[in-house]
Amino acid sequence: MNTTTTHSRDEAAFDPVLGVSLYREMVRIRMIEEEIAARYGEEKMRCPVHLSIGQEAVPAGISAALRKTDQVVSTHRCHAHYLAKGGDLKAMLAEMMGREAGCCAGRGGSMHLFDRDAGMLLSLPIVAASIPVGVGAAMAMKQRGEDNVAVIYLGDASVEEGVFHESANFAAVRKLPAIFVCENNLYSVYTPLRDRQPDRPISELGRAHGLHTVEVDGNDALGVYRAATELVAHARSGAGACFMLADTYRWREHCGPNFDNTLGYRTVAEFEDWKGRDPIESLILRLEGKGALDAAERQAMANEITAEITEAFAFAEAAPFPSIATAADNLYAL
Ligand SMILES: Cc1ncc(C[n+]2csc(CCOP(=O)(O)OP(=O)(O)O)c2C)c(N)n1
């Protein structure tokens, strides 16, 4: 199948229980990343950070449609993907602080998050490098006769790499249970999409490769969830690989904790326009409209999440650094 569908907000299909859980997931991701940003200047996290603040709806909606045994691969901007899939927060923060208790024993930093138990296979900082790994995971699932799926997160710049096209072609021709999820935040560092790609929807690339393709509002977590549910069912059934295009927007600088509107590569008006489409605020309005979540309940959730974050930071800060004797462990070659 090779169709392009646009999933719009559908109030009739609005599920308040699911809405509350997606709200919590997005708020948790945002609060964690805001705390990372607030504490970055302490220089305990000595790695680059690529924050997803503003982009929380995609990982929240995707992960809600997945099983624990489904696998995810991600990019340099991976915190939200890892957290939404159930990755361990303490191991993530310890990794960012270079501690032995980190998910890569303190060797990788923020762009190398993985959690085997949660189905977070890996993240890689080289643009598009994780795509063939995700396709390989899908191929292994098919060869083993499992009904799991592999989600491959990619940014809009990834489709400018040849390996994306080879991987998409291979996944399509082998009908692999792979779901490519392209988070289009309109920029590759400071270069806008219009200066890098012709004027056509990125989803046309999915169609061209014969992937079952959908477009979603990447700031609508419920819409992402609905579309993901359909794609996951398609891939799980053996019907073939899929592609989702989700338009969204990064609020902070490409790399680092700050806002960068003074740099001039994007306008303040554009930034404000996207901020007005905040995935969390828009979901609050919809939930309040249904009487599903009031301010006191939101505050109680925030308190719970704050306690979790405080504990996880304290854990990471108290965790030991790796011993010098282990510096050469796990190296392929010296
Ligand atoms: C092969 C390669 N080229 C260049 C870079 C430098 N680089 C790091 S992130 C990035 C932008 C990626 O943009 P996109 O994939 O759209 O993701 P976003 O950062 O917008 O989430 C670039 C060019 C890299 N890491 N790898």
PDBQT file of the ligand as one rigid body, heavy atoms in Angstrom, charges set to zero:
ROOT
HETATM    1  C1  LIG A 401      26.693  13.080   8.506  1.00  0.00    +0.000 C 
HETATM    2  C2  LIG A 401      26.632  14.303   9.370  1.00  0.00    +0.000 A 
HETATM    3  N1  LIG A 401      26.702  15.515   8.790  1.00  0.00    +0.000 NA
HETATM    4  C3  LIG A 401      26.628  16.632   9.552  1.00  0.00    +0.000 A 
HETATM    5  C4  LIG A 401      26.487  16.529  10.924  1.00  0.00    +0.000 A 
HETATM    6  C5  LIG A 401      26.363  17.786  11.788  1.00  0.00    +0.000 C 
HETATM    7  N2  LIG A 401      24.979  17.899  12.245  1.00  0.00    +0.000 N 
HETATM    8  C6  LIG A 401      24.612  17.509  13.483  1.00  0.00    +0.000 A 
HETATM    9  S1  LIG A 401      22.998  17.682  13.746  1.00  0.00    +0.000 SA
HETATM   10  C7  LIG A 401      22.749  18.325  12.212  1.00  0.00    +0.000 A 
HETATM   11  C8  LIG A 401      21.373  18.780  11.776  1.00  0.00    +0.000 C 
HETATM   12  C9  LIG A 401      20.456  17.677  11.637  1.00  0.00    +0.000 C 
HETATM   13  O1  LIG A 401      19.195  18.166  11.302  1.00  0.00    +0.000 OA
HETATM   14  P1  LIG A 401      17.948  17.245  11.380  1.00  0.00    +0.000 P 
HETATM   15  O2  LIG A 401      18.305  15.863  10.940  1.00  0.00    +0.000 OA
HETATM   16  O3  LIG A 401      16.850  17.907  10.640  1.00  0.00    +0.000 OA
HETATM   17  O4  LIG A 401      17.627  17.138  12.924  1.00  0.00    +0.000 OA
HETATM   18  P2  LIG A 401      17.350  18.303  13.989  1.00  0.00    +0.000 P 
HETATM   19  O5  LIG A 401      18.682  18.698  14.540  1.00  0.00    +0.000 OA
HETATM   20  O6  LIG A 401      16.680  19.420  13.281  1.00  0.00    +0.000 OA
HETATM   21  O7  LIG A 401      16.502  17.663  15.015  1.00  0.00    +0.000 OA
HETATM   22  C10 LIG A 401      23.918  18.380  11.505  1.00  0.00    +0.000 A 
HETATM   23  C11 LIG A 401      24.053  18.890  10.118  1.00  0.00    +0.000 C 
HETATM   24  C12 LIG A 401      26.431  15.239  11.484  1.00  0.00    +0.000 A 
HETATM   25  N3  LIG A 401      26.269  15.048  12.798  1.00  0.00    +0.000 N 
HETATM   26  N4  LIG A 401      26.486  14.153  10.687  1.00  0.00    +0.000 NA
ENDROOT
TORSDOF 0
